[in-house]
Amino acid sequence: MLKRGVRATGYLLGTLGTAAVTLVGLPLLCVPAVGRPWAGRHRRWAGRIRGVTVPPGQPLRRWYWVWLPAHVVAGLAAGLLTVLAVGNLLTAMVVTPLWWAFPADEPAKLFFDVPVRDWGTALALGAAEIVVLSAVVFLLLPLLADGYARATLALLAPSPAERLADRVEVLTRTRADVLEAHSAELRRIERDLHDGTQARLVAIAMRLAVARDALPDDPALVDRLLREAHESTEEAMTELRDVIRTMYPPILADRGLAGALRTVAARSGIRTDVEVGELGKVPAAVEAVAYFAAAEALTNVTKHSRADAAVVRAHRHGDQLSIVIRDDGAGGADEAAGSGLAGIRRRAEALDGVVTVSSPPGGPTTLTVELPCG
């Protein structure tokens, strides 16, 4: 309750400040290039207060005629109420034990300006005022903050036409990413096969040809060439398995997604618990994306988070597969810093999946990958 009250107070006081800025800068904020980022920031802020994920990149075209005036009026009112409640609470907490320090002709006042001239009055009125104002701050202000955040999200929500346009934009981008990733993957596989496996097979063929020619005359040479050919064959098979593993991990075929996640967790550098629900039949492409997402996320945890423990959860709700990786590390994960999160997002979006990252400074970090698997 204390944490919720403090968080709500901070949100409403911040709302007071931004409402004042909005009132002063209203003409400038009517310019979309300035107003949209301003509205988007409040939308994300409201999402954090409500504990919901606000998808990035959605257009906000209705903010300028509804949200701006509403934010000025409601934000100033809610913020001033918060200032009065918190200010009077702090005043009561200071005045109650220090009433005697006030001049006799100007005594301290509590609870509707009742003068305080003795300890009985101070303790009775002070305690009553502190209890009432604490109830306002820690019970009513969280409700007010939640309602204000809910209204902000409703006013700034995109219309169905805007959601459709945004969906088309996302699909266009993800399809382009899929084609680019597919081309890059084909080039990588071709390069690995050409430079590795094919080169070894050519060397094996040459050794066998020399051994065939030397068979009647030099048994020792034949023995050495056959031994080298055998070793090269094993190395070629190892390289070929590595190439195949990057296309579709064999562990998925051997153990399924649940077993693969447990194996990845066991190989991570920190203690990792795995919770797997009933997954049913999951398409191979979805299994591969889920596996790579968990593997990459745990690699990031080991390398960057300074975490002591992590947990991997896999659950299916209808036609939606959800993979959650959570650690108790330092937080502050940044997708733009090249930590592998962008790759996870590209893989998921290629299947119309959704990736959300919550990583406040100080932790914890929670990565959620939701994939359609109908």
N, C-alpha and C positions, 0 to 999 in steps of 0.2 A: 504494500500500500504506500509506503514511504517513497519507493522508487517511482511509482506511477504518479504520485503527487508532484514530485520534483520534476519529472519529465513533462507533465502537463503544464506546470507553471512556466517552465522554460519555453515550451511551445507557444503558449498564449502571450507571454511577454515578447517573444520574437515576433508574433503576429501583430502586436501593438506597434512595434518598430517598423515593420514592413508596411503596415497600413498607413502609417504617417508618411513614409517615403512614397507610397503609391499616391496619396492625396497631393503631395507636393509635386511629384513628377508625372501626374496624370497625362498631360499633353504628350510628353515624351513616350510614355508607356503605351500610348495608342498606336505608336509605330510598330508594326509587327516584328521588325528585326530586333527591337528592344523588349517589347512586351511578351513575346513568345518564350524566350528564355526565362524571363521573370515568372511567368505563369507556370512553366515547366518545373522550375525549382520549387515552387509552393506545392505543386502536385506531388513531386517526389517526397517532400517533407511530410505532407499529409499521409502519404502511403506508409512512411516509417512509423508515424504515430498510430495508424490503424493496424500496422503489422501486416500489410498486404504489399505484394510486389507490383510496382507500376511499370509496365513494359516501356522500354525506351523507344524513342523515335516516332511515337504516334503524333499525328498532327493535332494542333489545338487551335481551332478556328473560331470557337464560340466564346473564348475567354474575354474578348475585348468589349462585348456589350452586356455581359452578365456578371462575370466574376470581378472585374475591377471595381465597380461601384459597391458590389456586395462586400468585397474584401475591405474597402475603406470603412463602410458603416459598421459591419459586424466585427471586424478586426479591432477597431478602436474601442467599441463597447466591451468586447470580451477582454481586451488587454487592460482597459481601465478598471474593470471589475477585479481582475487578477491583482493589479497594483494595490487596490484598496484592501483586498483580503490579506495579501501577503504583508503589506505595509503595516496594517493594524495588528496583525499577529506578531510581527517582530516588535512593534511598539509595546504591546501588552507584555511580552516576555522581558522587555527591558524595564518598563515602568513598574511592574509588580514588585520586584525586589528593591528598587531604587526610589520609591515614592518619597522617602524621607529626605532625599537630596534636593527636592524642589523647594522653592521659597514658600513660606507659610501663606503669603498673600496670593500666590499663584500655585496652588497645589496641583499635583498630577491628577489626571482625569482618566477614568476607565469606563467602559460600557455606557455609551450614550452620554459622555461628558459628566459622569458622576465624580465629584471631587473626592480624593483619597487623602484622609488625614490620620489614619491609624492602620495598624497591621491587619486588623480584622477585615476592614473594608478592602484593603489591598489584596489580601489572600482570597477573599470570597469573590470579589469582582474580577480580579486578575485571572483566577482559575476558570471562572465561568467564561470570560472572554476568550481565553486561550482555547478552551474546549470547543466553543462554537466556531471560532475562526479556523481551528485545525480541521474540524469537520468540513468546513467550506473548502479549504485548500486541498485536503487529501481525499475527500469524497466527491464533492461537487465539481471542482475544477477538472479532474480527469474525465468526468462525463461531458463537461462543456468542451474540452479539447477534442474528445472523440467525436462529438457532434459537429464541431467546426471542421475537423478534418474530413468527416464523411460528406459534409456539404461541399467542401472544396473539391473533393474527388468527383462528386456528382456534377458540379458546374463545369468542371474542366474535362469531363469525359467526352471523348470524340463521338460524333454521331455515327449511325450505321453506315452512311456513305463514306465518312472519313475512315472508319475501321476497315471497310472494304478496300478503299484506296491504299491504306497502309498495308493491308494484307497482300495486295497485288504487288506493291513495292518490295515487301519482304520476300515473296516468292520469286520475283524476278531476280533479286540479288542472290538468294540462296541457290537458284538454278544456275546462275552464272558461276557461283563459287563451286558448285558441284562439278560442272563441266571443266573448270580450271583444275580442280583437285584431281578429277579423274584423268585428265591429260598428264598432269604431273606424276600421278601414280604409275601410269603406263610407261612414261619415260624412265621413271626410277626402276621399275621392274625390268624393262628392256636393258637398261644400263647394268643392273646387277647381274642379269643372266649373261650378257655379252662379255662384261669384263671379268666376271668371276667364274660361274659354272661352265660357260662355253669355252673359255680359255683353258680350264682344267681338262675338259673332255678332249679338246684338241691335243693337249700334251699327252694325255693317256693314249690316244690313238697313235701318236707318233712313237711313243715308247713300245707299244705293242707291234707296230710295223717293224721297228728296229729289232725287237726280240724275235720276230718271225724270221727275219733274214739271218740272224745270228744263231738260230736254234741248232743247226748241225755242228757248228764250229766252236762256239764259245758258251758253254752251259752257264758259267759264272756270270757272264754279262746278261744272259737271259734271265737268270735268277734275280739279279739286281733290278733289271728293268721291270720285271713282273711285280717285284716288291714295291717299287716306286709307283707303278700304275695302280696297285691296290690301295696304297696310301692316298694317292690323288683322288681315287674314286670315293673314298670315305670323306675326304675334304669337300669334294664336289657335292656329295649328298648332304653334308652339313650346311653348305651354302644354299643349296636348293631348299632345304627345310626352313632356313631363315627367311628366304624370300617368300615362301608360302605362308609362314607365320605372320608376316606383315599384311598379307591379303585377308586371311581369315585364321585367327589363332586356333591351332589344333586342340588346345585345351578346352575350347568351347564344344568341339565335336566330341571330345572324350568325356568331359565332366558336366557339360551344360553350363548355363550362366551362373547358377548358384555355386557350383564347385569352382568355376574360374574365379569368381569374386573372392572366395575363401583363399584360393591359392595366391592371388595378388596381395591380399591382406597379410598372409603369412610371410610373404617375401618383403614386405615393406620394412623400413628401418625403425618403426615405432610400434607400440602395442596397438593393434587394430581389431576391433570387434566387428563382426558381420551379422546382420539381421536380415534374413531373406524370408519373405512371405510366399504365398502360393502364386507362382508366376504363370502357370499354364504353358501353352505353346506360344513361344515368342519367335517371330521371324528372324532368320539368320542375320540379316542386315541390322536389325535392332539390337540383337545380342552383341554384335561386333562393336557397335557404337557405345553401348552401355559398358562393355568390357574396357574399351580403350579410354573412355571417360574416367572410370574408376582408377585404372592404372596410372593415367596421367595426373589425376588429382592427388593420388597418394604419393606419387613422385614429387609433386610440388610441395606437399605437406612435409615430406622428409627433408627436402632441400632448403625450403624457405621459411617454414612457419615457426620453427623452434617449439613444436608441439610435443607433448609427452604421450598423448593418446589420440586415437581417431576412431570413428565408427562409420561403417558403410551399411546403408539400409537399401534394400531393393524390395519394392512392393508393386503390385499391380491392382489398379482400380478400374474395372471394366476393360476398356480398350486402351488404357493409359498405363505405361510402365514408368515408374518413378525410381530414380537412383539418387540417393542423398549421401554425400560425403561430408562429414563434420569433424573438425579438429579443435583442440583446446589451445591453439597456438596464439601468436601475437597479432594475428589479423592483418588488415591493411593490404589484402591481395588486390593487385591492379591488373586488370585485363590488358591494358595498353602497354604494360611493362614486359611483355613477351614471356609470361610465366606458363604458357600452355593453355590458358583459359580460352584464348581466341580459337585455337585448334579444336577444343572440345565444342565450342559454340558452332563452328562451321560444320563439324560432323553431325551435330544434333539437328541443326537447321536444314541440313540436306534431306532429313527425313521428316521435316515439318515439326521438329521437336523444339522445346523451349528450355533455355538454360538461365538460371537465376543464381546470382552470387551475393551473399551477405557476408561482409568481412570488415566490420568496424575496427578502428584502431584499438588494440588491446584484446581483440578476438571476442568470441570464437568466429571461425570461418565456416560457412555452410554453403556447399555447392549442390544445387538441385538440378537434375537433368530429367526432363519429362519427355517421353517418346511415345508416339502413337504406335500401337502394335495390334490393331484389329485385323 
